Amino acid sequence: MGRKTKRATKLAKVTGQKKEKESKKDAPKFTVDELMDKVDEYVDSFEFEIAQRFCQKALEMEPNNIRVIETSGTLLLELGDLENAKRCFCRAIELEPARGHSKYMYMGQISTGMDAINCFLVGIKLMREQLEQQAEQGSEGAAASAAAEAGQPTPADISKAHCNIAEIYLTDACFEPNAEEECRKNLEEAISADAANPEAHHLMASFWLSKDDQEKAEACLDEGISLWLPALKQVHLENPGTKAEALIDPIVACHVSYPGRINAAKLCIEVSKYEVAAEILELLLDEDDEVLEVWYLLGWSNHLQGSEYLSTARFYLQKAQKVAKKLDCDDKQMIAHVEELLEELGPGDEEENGEEEEEEEEEVEEGRGGGGGRLDGTLDIL
């Protein structure tokens, strides 16, 4: 009996050790939090595909983890997988419908029409509720600063969301009942939430242009541009002779995106503010001189100003044509208009195509390096 007992004890001990080893073998190498730390590392280095793999592993471990689901959604957006990104955000909304505004903002961005508007509206409601809680806990300024650092909503976020809604009413949902009224109301809300948001003023200018009220459109456009163009010009003026890429990051001096500034230039052209349009477009070229639309708009703007500016218009349109060929651009409508305008302008004089064109190109390149310069027939841009 004693031997059997010892054997049983020994067998149990060996079995227990074996199970413990198997348990350790099956245990995950990383916790979900550790996996998400890895995700953050790869996101910081813009390696979104690798980050998504770690995120997927975390999802397998905790399929209902809101943080993991939303992060996976944002990564899928970066990778261009809109369908699966949408599934992630829908799942996050299903799990926590009354908490967290971000998923509604993302859903609004990848949805269309009234579906997008409804997502933004829920997001705005949640953001306002969070801001009210922040206000109860401290002063408005301190709360906003702390919120920004913690990734919590700010009045600027609410303003942007209202701008998104207004833009939809100006485009996809323009035939909805009360579209005009809703568009204006959301733009007023956007400006009320953050009067320093240039996009809100730019969109208000678009709204008044849709109403054929150029005077009000100009006033709104001037207000919006005054919030960012002077600061951006100052950066260039303080760095004469410095290459654009060596200047302070334009985003630091100007929080309006490159496409947003192109849109502002378009609005300036539409209200015949050609000098301001030229300023904006030339500064955009300092940042990136291989954007077809910028060269095209400079050419179109000069073309609209009459015979005195046709030589300059031809120069910019020819540059646009070269950029289109170099980059194999697929905007057929814009390229067709460039070609149409060049055909209308003709080849120009031999002298113009020789010495004058060479001189103009040299002046443009000088302007590109020094943040200034101009072409004959254009106004000083700085």
C-alpha positions in Angstrom: 0.0 0.0 0.0 2.8 2.3 0.9 4.5 1.8 -2.5 1.2 2.4 -4.4 0.6 5.6 -2.4 4.1 6.9 -3.2 3.7 6.0 -6.9 0.3 7.8 -7.0 1.8 10.8 -5.3 4.7 10.9 -7.8 2.4 10.4 -10.7 0.2 13.3 -9.6 3.2 15.5 -9.1 4.5 14.7 -12.6 1.0 15.2 -14.1 0.7 18.6 -12.3 4.1 19.7 -13.5 3.2 18.7 -17.1 -0.1 20.6 -16.9 1.7 23.6 -15.5 4.2 23.5 -18.4 1.4 23.2 -20.9 -0.4 26.0 -19.3 2.6 28.2 -19.6 3.1 27.1 -23.1 -0.4 28.1 -24.1 -0.3 31.4 -22.2 -0.1 34.4 -24.5 3.2 36.1 -24.9 1.7 39.5 -24.5 -1.2 41.0 -22.7 -3.8 43.1 -24.6 -2.2 46.3 -23.1 1.2 45.2 -24.2 -0.1 44.5 -27.7 -1.7 47.9 -27.8 1.6 49.5 -26.8 3.1 47.8 -29.8 0.3 49.1 -31.9 1.1 52.7 -30.7 4.8 52.2 -31.5 4.1 51.1 -35.1 1.5 53.9 -35.6 4.1 56.4 -34.5 6.4 55.1 -37.3 3.5 55.0 -39.8 3.7 51.2 -40.2 0.0 50.8 -40.1 -0.1 47.3 -41.6 2.1 45.9 -38.8 0.2 47.8 -36.3 -3.1 46.3 -37.5 -1.6 42.8 -37.1 -0.9 43.4 -33.4 -4.4 45.0 -33.1 -6.0 41.9 -34.7 -4.1 39.7 -32.2 -5.5 41.8 -29.3 -9.0 41.5 -30.8 -8.7 37.7 -30.8 -7.9 37.9 -27.1 -10.6 40.4 -26.2 -13.2 40.7 -29.0 -15.3 43.2 -27.1 -12.6 45.6 -26.0 -13.7 49.0 -27.2 -10.3 50.6 -27.4 -9.0 47.7 -29.5 -12.0 47.8 -31.8 -11.9 51.5 -32.4 -8.1 51.4 -33.0 -8.5 48.6 -35.5 -11.1 50.8 -37.3 -8.8 53.7 -37.6 -5.9 51.5 -38.8 -8.2 50.0 -41.4 -9.1 53.5 -42.6 -5.4 54.3 -43.0 -5.0 51.1 -45.0 -8.0 52.0 -47.2 -10.2 49.1 -46.0 -13.4 51.2 -45.5 -15.8 48.2 -45.4 -14.0 46.5 -42.5 -13.4 49.9 -40.8 -17.1 50.5 -40.9 -17.8 47.1 -39.3 -15.4 48.0 -36.4 -17.1 51.3 -35.7 -20.6 49.8 -36.0 -19.5 47.1 -33.4 -18.1 49.8 -31.1 -21.4 51.7 -31.3 -23.3 48.6 -30.6 -21.3 47.9 -27.5 -21.2 51.5 -26.1 -23.8 53.6 -27.9 -24.0 56.4 -25.3 -20.3 56.8 -24.6 -17.4 58.0 -26.7 -17.8 60.4 -29.6 -14.9 59.3 -31.8 -16.6 56.3 -33.4 -19.5 58.5 -34.5 -17.1 61.0 -36.0 -15.3 58.3 -38.0 -18.7 56.8 -39.1 -19.8 60.2 -40.2 -16.6 60.6 -42.4 -17.1 57.2 -44.1 -20.9 57.5 -44.5 -22.9 59.7 -46.9 -25.9 61.9 -46.9 -28.3 61.8 -43.9 -26.6 58.7 -42.5 -23.4 60.8 -42.1 -25.3 63.7 -40.7 -27.0 61.6 -38.1 -23.6 60.1 -37.0 -22.1 63.6 -36.6 -25.2 64.8 -34.6 -24.8 62.0 -32.1 -21.1 62.7 -31.8 -21.8 66.4 -31.2 -24.3 65.5 -28.5 -21.8 63.3 -26.7 -19.0 65.9 -27.0 -21.2 68.6 -25.5 -22.1 66.4 -22.6 -18.4 65.7 -22.0 -17.6 69.4 -22.2 -20.3 70.2 -19.7 -18.7 67.7 -17.3 -15.3 69.2 -17.9 -16.7 72.7 -17.2 -18.1 71.5 -13.8 -14.7 70.2 -12.8 -12.6 73.4 -13.6 -12.2 76.6 -15.5 -13.1 76.6 -19.2 -9.5 77.3 -20.3 -7.9 74.7 -18.0 -10.6 72.2 -19.0 -10.0 72.7 -22.7 -6.2 72.4 -22.3 -6.5 69.2 -20.2 -9.1 67.8 -22.6 -6.8 68.3 -25.6 -3.9 66.6 -23.9 -6.1 63.7 -22.8 -7.6 63.3 -26.3 -11.0 64.5 -25.0 -13.3 66.7 -27.1 -12.8 70.4 -27.3 -15.0 73.3 -28.7 -12.8 73.1 -31.8 -13.9 69.5 -32.3 -17.5 70.5 -32.1 -17.0 73.3 -34.6 -15.4 70.9 -37.1 -18.3 68.4 -36.7 -20.8 71.2 -37.4 -18.7 72.1 -40.5 -18.9 68.5 -41.7 -22.7 68.6 -41.4 -22.9 72.0 -43.2 -20.7 70.7 -46.0 -22.9 67.7 -46.6 -26.0 70.0 -46.8 -24.1 72.1 -49.4 -23.4 69.0 -51.5 -24.9 65.5 -51.0 -27.9 66.5 -49.0 -28.6 69.8 -50.8 -32.1 68.6 -51.9 -33.1 67.5 -48.4 -36.0 69.5 -46.8 -34.7 72.6 -45.0 -31.2 71.9 -46.3 -30.5 75.6 -46.6 -31.7 76.4 -43.1 -29.9 73.5 -41.6 -26.7 74.4 -43.4 -26.7 77.9 -42.1 -27.7 76.8 -38.6 -24.7 74.4 -38.4 -22.3 77.0 -39.7 -23.5 79.5 -37.1 -23.1 76.7 -34.5 -19.6 76.0 -35.8 -18.5 79.7 -35.5 -20.2 80.0 -32.1 -18.3 76.9 -30.8 -14.9 78.1 -32.2 -14.8 81.5 -33.9 -11.1 80.9 -34.7 -11.9 78.0 -37.0 -11.1 79.2 -40.5 -13.0 76.4 -42.1 -16.2 77.6 -40.6 -15.8 81.0 -42.2 -14.7 79.6 -45.5 -17.8 77.4 -45.6 -20.0 80.3 -44.6 -18.5 82.1 -47.6 -19.5 79.1 -49.8 -23.0 79.2 -48.4 -23.4 82.9 -49.3 -22.0 82.3 -52.8 -24.6 79.6 -53.2 -27.1 82.4 -52.4 -25.5 84.8 -54.9 -24.6 87.2 -52.1 -21.0 88.1 -53.0 -20.7 90.9 -50.4 -21.4 88.6 -47.5 -19.3 85.8 -49.0 -16.3 88.2 -49.2 -16.7 89.3 -45.6 -16.8 85.7 -44.4 -13.8 84.8 -46.6 -11.8 87.7 -45.4 -12.5 86.7 -41.8 -11.4 83.1 -42.3 -8.2 83.9 -44.3 -7.2 86.5 -41.7 -7.0 83.7 -39.1 -4.1 81.9 -40.9 -2.6 83.7 -44.0 -0.8 86.5 -42.2 1.0 84.1 -39.8 2.0 81.9 -42.7 3.4 84.8 -44.7 5.3 86.0 -41.6 7.1 82.6 -41.4 8.4 83.1 -45.0 9.3 86.8 -44.4 11.3 85.9 -41.3 13.2 83.2 -43.3 14.4 85.0 -46.4 16.6 82.8 -48.7 15.6 79.7 -46.9 14.3 76.6 -48.7 10.7 75.9 -48.0 11.4 72.4 -46.6 13.8 74.1 -44.0 11.1 76.5 -42.8 9.1 75.9 -39.7 6.5 73.2 -40.3 3.6 75.0 -42.1 1.1 73.2 -39.9 2.6 74.9 -36.9 2.0 78.3 -38.5 -1.2 77.4 -40.3 -3.6 74.7 -39.1 -5.5 74.8 -42.4 -4.7 71.8 -44.5 -3.2 72.0 -47.9 -6.5 71.1 -49.6 -8.3 73.5 -47.3 -6.0 76.3 -48.5 -6.6 75.3 -52.2 -10.3 75.6 -51.5 -9.7 79.1 -50.0 -7.9 80.1 -53.1 -10.8 78.9 -55.3 -13.2 81.0 -53.2 -10.9 84.0 -53.7 -11.0 83.5 -57.4 -14.7 83.1 -57.4 -15.1 86.5 -55.7 -12.4 88.1 -57.9 -9.9 88.5 -55.0 -7.0 87.5 -57.4 -4.2 89.0 -55.4 -5.1 87.0 -52.3 -5.6 83.9 -54.4 -2.1 84.4 -55.8 -0.6 84.8 -52.3 -2.2 81.5 -51.1 -1.3 79.6 -54.3 2.3 80.7 -54.4 2.8 79.8 -50.8 1.3 76.4 -51.5 3.9 75.9 -54.3 6.6 76.7 -51.8 5.5 73.6 -49.9 4.8 71.3 -52.9 5.3 72.4 -56.4 4.0 69.2 -58.0 0.3 69.7 -57.4 -1.5 70.1 -60.7 -4.4 72.0 -59.3 -2.3 74.8 -57.8 -0.6 75.5 -61.2 -3.9 75.3 -62.9 -5.6 77.7 -60.5 -2.7 80.2 -60.9 -3.1 80.0 -64.7 -6.9 80.3 -64.6 -6.7 83.2 -62.1 -4.4 85.2 -64.4 -6.5 84.3 -67.4 -9.6 85.8 -65.8 -7.8 89.1 -65.2 -7.6 90.0 -68.9 -5.0 90.7 -71.6 -2.3 92.1 -69.4 -2.0 88.8 -67.6 -2.3 86.4 -70.5 1.4 85.8 -70.8 1.6 84.8 -67.1 -1.5 82.7 -67.5 0.2 80.8 -70.3 3.3 80.2 -68.2 1.4 78.7 -65.3 -0.8 76.6 -67.6 2.2 75.2 -69.4 3.7 74.3 -66.0 0.4 72.6 -65.1 0.6 70.6 -68.3 4.1 69.5 -67.6 3.2 68.5 -64.0 0.2 66.5 -65.3 2.4 64.6 -67.7 5.2 64.0 -65.2 2.8 62.7 -62.5 0.4 61.0 -64.9 -2.5 62.8 -63.3 -5.9 61.3 -63.9 -8.1 64.5 -63.5 -9.2 64.4 -67.1 -11.6 67.4 -66.7 -8.9 69.7 -65.3 -6.3 68.6 -67.9 -8.8 69.2 -70.7 -9.5 72.7 -69.4 -5.7 73.4 -69.2 -5.4 72.3 -72.8 -8.4 74.3 -73.9 -7.0 77.5 -72.3 -3.6 77.0 -73.8 -5.1 76.5 -77.3 -7.1 79.7 -76.8 -4.0 81.6 -75.6 -1.9 80.3 -78.5 1.9 79.7 -78.5 2.9 83.3 -77.8 5.6 85.3 -79.5 9.0 83.8 -80.2 10.6 86.4 -78.0 8.1 85.7 -75.2 8.7 81.9 -75.5 12.5 82.5 -75.3 14.0 85.2 -73.1 10.9 86.2 -71.3 9.8 82.6 -70.4 13.4 81.8 -69.2 13.4 85.0 -67.1 10.0 84.2 -65.6 11.0 80.6 -64.7 14.2 81.9 -63.0 12.1 84.4 -61.0 9.7 81.7 -59.9 12.5 79.5 -58.8 14.0 82.4 -56.8 10.6 82.9 -55.2 10.4 79.2 -54.4 13.7 79.4 -52.5 13.2 82.7 -50.8 9.6 82.8 -50.0 9.0 85.7 -52.3 9.4 86.8 -55.9 6.8 87.5 -58.6 6.2 87.2 -62.3 5.6 90.0 -64.7 1.9 90.7 -64.8 1.2 89.4 -61.3 0.9 91.3 -58.1 3.5 91.1 -55.3 2.5 88.1 -53.2 4.3 88.8 -50.0 
